[in-house]
Amino acid sequence: MPPSTPRTTLDRLRTPRRFPKFLKAASLCVLIAGLLSPLSQAAAADTSTTAAANDYCGGQCSDILPPGENGNATLAQILLNQVFGTQPGHAEDQLGLYGNLASGYPTLTDAKINDFFDDASFGVASGQVESTTKPGGRTDVTIVRDKKTGVPHISGTTRYGTEYGAGYAAAQDRLWLMDVFRHVGRGQLTSFAGGAASNQGLEQEFWRNAPYTEADLQAQIDEATSRAGARGTQALADANAYIDGINAYIDASDSGRYFPGEYVLTGHKDSITNAGTIDHFKLTDLVALASVIGSLFGSGGGGEVNNALSLLAAQNQYGVTEGTKVWESFRERNDPEAALTLHNGESFPYASRPDSPQGEALPDAGSVSQEPLVYDRTGSAATASATSASATAAKTSLTSAKRGMSNALVVSGKHTASGHPIAVFGPQTGYFAPQLLMLQEIQGPGISARGASFAGLSMYVELGRGQDYSWSATTSGQDIIDTYAVELCQDDYHYLYHGTCTAMDKVERTNSWKPTTADGTAAGSYRMQVYRTKYGPVEYRATVGGKKVAYTTLRSSFMHEADSIIGFQMLNDPDFVKSPATFQSAVQNINYTFNWFYADSAHTAYYNSGDNPVRASGVDAEFPVWAQAAYEWQNWDPATNTAGYTPASAHPNSVDQDYYISWNNKQAKDYTTASWGDGSVHRGDLLEDRVSKLVAAGGVTRSALVKAMSDASLADLRAEDVLPNLLKVVNSSTVTDTTAAAAVSKLSAWVAAGAKRTETSAGSHTYANADAIRILDAWWPLLVKAEFQPGLGSDLYTAFGNNLPVDEAPSAGHGPTGSHAGSSFQYGWWSYVDKDIRTVLGQSVQGGLSRTYCGGGSPTACRDLLISSLKEAAGKSASTVYPGDDQCSAGDQWCADSIVQRTLGGIKHGKITWQNRPTFQQVVEYTSHR
């Protein structure tokens, strides 16, 4: 069933509504059948203590990952959850802790941190062991789970046994999710999980960007491991052991009949006879999984065709010279007022605007068409909801507005009460049931770590802690994707490569589905087809100067999804990471575009990772260029898609800066990111303002830094950083309209109260300043349109909106994050409004827009349009502003904002109040070092 509001990529994958109705009708007979088999794998209780002599955190490391560690449920458990709301053990025991911070943070102390987080010390305390498992009957590995959270603590005496245990534990906690995503990565989700329009859109989005054959997946494994020497050999052995562990659990759960119940509900297994199979995992599945995660969070760039279209619209509106100035002012490539992670003035030039651009291949007006992906639709694949899902998937996959992964607050020991660095950081990966990430501790030869990993890729901890250091990441978004215009020859499926007419490669995937208990979507099928060139997959067709071209996208990580395994292996190796320098060396081996942060007992560090291609002189990364040798990446080899990359020293990096903040903001001066919006107002400012004040005062504690993060997580960026100046314009003379005056009064009171979206009291499900919040939610899109559309013209206003969405409020379904996803205020026009309104007020503006838009620069006219649009917004009812969806009734403001754990399986969870914070989060302060 298609969702009633737009979702992010993963939000659109969910259990259809028909599912619970069927379960209520059929619960008795299926429950009886399900209860004939054990609900879970037998595991012996144990009271032993896992040693933690290698833990240097002194009990001051904490973490949290909602909703809970256990992401597997048998058929009986699913039925009990759907009918009675019963939760499997450890399925949501971290959700309450996480959600309660929103109301509990004002009185937080260091002693109370673990009222909202879990102890992340190594090992399991005496008397807290819930179970002990020897997976596969092996004697060289043990999985101990603790009573509080059920997190697996894996300890091995051999490297093989350790990784085998990691695979077994992953399957225990996330088997169904892992299976879903190996099919997503291959573009085969609908054939596996059902033909819901959301599933169609999901597989299309990812397969468009990574249309790999099985041979391609295997080639990536071979290439990644062979180039890395001994570490590559070890990584391959680790991955094989990990796969063996997964498959051992599949066999055990199948024979013991405690496998995830979703296999029954999707028709892969029979609940009575146990007929059917759960396919074993193989190495190429890991690459398919990695391609999904890398595409979601670690592949900055793209959007060059949209950039070209908005530039042409600007030039059409204002003329070439003035239009280019307007475009550049909205692009904000290097805005002097942008929040920076490296704030000491260091310059790291990358993807800067060339003085004299070379090789640009801008399309002829009106000639651009998107390359079709889906053909031969039958049945439910041809419905309006299916074609709408396809259009959304295509738009999402081709934008430069990639989903953020954030945030980080790190303070040097020079400014803390203890003299030791403190970090509060983690990835903002959305909210799902089960969660995409899973927690684990791994202790074995050459491995010593605890933290989170993406399910199915957990042979190493990807974000977490080692013996005396912690690390985390945020999405950086620098541009590693370029668009090339390949000139066509002979027909639409041949192109010129270095003067030779060359055939494109056609890659296809045919999927079909039929109704199941879990997904009642009618039978259907389609064929996905991608044409690949040496310059990457074809995404658009157009003409340039009258010549027919195909626009392709070349990503530096294309065909290199497996390469980053070496960097993660190093992060888990206590003999490798011992200092900021060795940490930076490790993450230099990660080709995803991330900001990496580090803290130990004495030092902090930062490094921006990714394979940044060295572009030909004069090439502007913002726009398509001709696919000719003169404009290719330096030393580019199309056979392996390798090139010359900027050296490590050219990537933003730092050691022991007084503090670091990151919320997907600009990394450093002169370092251009691919997404728009790095201007004077960014959600990174919410952290910058709070952390800089803490550091200036000194004596920072863990609880103080958590409070700063949590305070920012409840702030409305528009209200805190833009609304005060809007009200200055409005109040420049007496507001005589009673409706507008009442709205101004409510908005002013909200700003004075701190401009946060918080409940009147914990659990009230009603916001304080609810009317003011409703008014701003309604006003923002109206005021932006009233302020900018008259000057830009409708075509350019729309084109700029395709580059950067106007708004991303928590309840807004029109932003790239969608509704109920927590993450908010990453993308929006707040910087444009801020600079424009400050100009109207006569304030100093650095890097301002090329002209004044509000009222054409007239303070009076600007005030008039603000009051007019405010009056219109104030008149909009709550049911209009919050129209309701599959989760909430119309007009329910709190619910519209609330965070929902989007179902990726059969288990549902309750809503929690909105917070804009990392999904997995660490709070760390090390007391000593090896």
C-alpha positions, 0 to 999 in steps of 0.5 A: 500500500502506498504511504499517504505522505512522502517518505525517505528511501527507507521510510517507504519500506514498511509492512502494509496495513492489510497485515494486522487485519489478517493477523487478528483474523488468523491469530488463533490457528497460527499462534497454535502452529507457531507455539508448537515450535520454540520461540527462540534458540535455547541459550544457557544462562550463566553468571560468569563475568567477562573480563574487561582488563583492556577497558580504559574508559573507567566506566565513563563510556555510554551508548544508546541505540533504539528501539532495542537490540533484538530485531528478530521475531518468530511468527508467534511473537509477531502475532502477539505483537500485532494483536496484543502489543507484546514485545519480544525480549530486548526489542524495545528496551532502549526506546524509553531511555532514548525518548525520555532524554527530551524531557529529562535533560535539563536536570541531567548530571554525570551520575544520571547519564545512564538513566538515558544511555547504557553502560558501554564498558567492555564485558558483562558485569557479574550477575548480569549475564542473561545467556551464553552461547557457543555458536555452532558448538564451537569451542573457540568463540562465546556469545554472552548477552547481558540482562539489561539490553541483550547486546552480544559480547563476542569473545573468541580465541581464534580469529576465525571463531571470533568472526564466525561468532560475529556473523552468528550474532548478527543473524540472531538479531537481524536475519530478516533485515539483512535478507531484505537489504541484500535483495534491495542492493541487487534490485530484487526486493519486490520478488522477495518481499512483495510488490508494494509500491514502496518496495518498487520505489526502493529497489529502483532507487538503489539499483539506478545508482549501482546496477551491478551484475553478480560478476561486478560484485565478485570483481569488487571483492577480488579487487579490494582484497588483492590491492590491500596485501596482508590486510586484504587477505585477512579481510577476506578470511574474516568475511568468509568466517562471518558468512559461515556464522550467518549460515550456521544460524540460518541452518540452526533456526530453520531446523529448530523452527525459530527463524524470523516469522516474516519468512512465513508471512512472505511465503518463503516458509510454511508454518505447518510443514516447515517447507521452503528455504532461507537462502544461505548468504554469500560474499557478494551479498555483503557487497550488495549490502554495502552498496545500499549503505554507501549510497544512503550515507556516504556518496556525496555529489551528483545533481549537475544536470539540475544545477545546469537547469537552474543556471540556465533559468537564472540566465534566462531571467536576468541575462548571462552575466547577472544570471550567473551572479544570482546563481552563484549567490544562491549556490553558496559554494564558499559562504564566509558566514557558514558554520565550519567544523575546522574553525581556525581559518585553515583552507582546504580548497576542493571543487572550487569555481575555476576562473575560466571553466573548461569543457562545460556541456550545458543542455539546450533549453528544453532538451533534457529528459530523464532516462527511463528505468522501468519497462514492460509494466504488468498488473500492479506495477502499472498502477498510479501509485507504482508510477508515482513511487518510481518518479519519487525514487528517480528524483531522490537518486539523482539529487545532490541533497543527500540524507545527512548522517550526524552529529558530533560534539567533541571538546578538548581536554583543555576545556573540560573539568577533568582535563580529559576530552569529552565526545557526544557523537553518533550517526543519524540514520533514521528510526526503523524496526528493526534498526538498521544498525546493531550493537555488539562487542567483539574481542578476539585476536587483532580485534577489540571494539564495541559499538554499532555496525550496519546489519549484515556488515558487522564483521567489524564495529563501524562506529564505536569504541576501542580499548582507549579511544572512541570514533564516530562519523557524520556525512560530509557530502563533498563531491565525488560524483561527476556528470559527463555528456557522452556524444551519441553516434550511430544510434541512441545506444552508442557513444564516442569514447576517445573518438571510437563509436562504442556500444553501451552495456545494457544491464537488466533485472526482471522482477515479478511478485504475487500477493502474500500474507504480509503484502497483499499487492496484486500480482505484477512485474516489470523490467529494470534496464540501465545503460552503462558507459565507461563514464558511468550509468546513463541518467538523462538524454539531451542535446548540447549545441544541437548534438545528441548526448547522454548524461552519465554519472561517474562516482569514484566509489562506483565498483568500489563498494568493498574497498572501505573494509580495510579502514574499518578493520584498522579501526578495530585493531588495538595494535593499529589505532593508538593515537590521533595519527594512526586513527587518521591513517585508518579512516584514510582507507575509507572511500565513503564521504564521511567526517570522522571524529576521535577522542582518547584520554588526551587527544581529539582528532578529525579527518574527512574521508572519501576518494576525491578525484583530481579533476582536469584543470578548468573543470567546474564540478557543479556542471556536466562536462564533455566526455573527452580525454581533456576533461576526465579525472587525472589518471583515470582508468575506466577498466577499474574506475580508479583515478588520481585522488587528492592526497590525505593532507588536502582533506580537511583534518585536524588534531586537538582543536579546542572543539569540533562540531558537525551536523552535516555542515561545511567542513572547512574554508574553501572546501565545497560540498555538493549539496546546497545550503551551506550558508549563514544559517545551518543546523550546525549553528545550533551546535556551534552556538551552544558548544562555543559557549561551554568552551568559553566558560570552561569546565565542560562535563559529560552531562553539560555536553549531552545537555547542549546536544539535547537542547539543540535537538529540540530547537526549531532552527527557523525560530531560533536563528531567522524568526527574530529578524523577521519579527524586527521587520514586522514590528518596525511599526505597529501591527494594526491587523488584529489577526497578524498582531496576535500571531506576532505576539505568540511567535514573540513569546515562543522565541522568548521561551527558547524557540523549542518544540517541547511538550508542556510536560513529559508525556502530555503529547501537547506542545508548549507554544503550540499555536506559535509552532503551528503558525511558523510551520504554516508561514515558512513556505508562504513567506519564502514564496512571497519573498522570493518568487516575485523577483526570481520568477516562477521558473527560476524559483521552481528550479532553485527549489529543485536544488534545495527544498524550501523547508524541512520541519519535523512534520513536513512530508515535503522535505527529503527526510519525510515525516516521523523521521526525527532528522530535520532542518538539514535542507531549507531556505533559511540562509537565503531568508536570513541574508535577505532580511538582514539586508532589508534591515541594513545589517552587515551581511558577508556573502550576501545574495546578489540582490535584495528580494523581500519587497524588492528591497523596500522595507515597507513593501517587505513588511507588507508581504510578511504581514500578509503571508503571516495573516494567511498562515495564522488562519490555517487550522491545525488540521490543514497544517498537519493533515494526518497520515497513516500514523496520525489524525489530522490536526494532531501536532505532536503526533505529526512531529513524533518519531516512528520506528518504521517497520521493516518487519513484523514488530511495531513500536510506540511513538516517541516525542520529536528529537533531532539527534543521532540514532546511535549515540555515544557519550565518552570520556576516557580516564587513561591510555595504554 
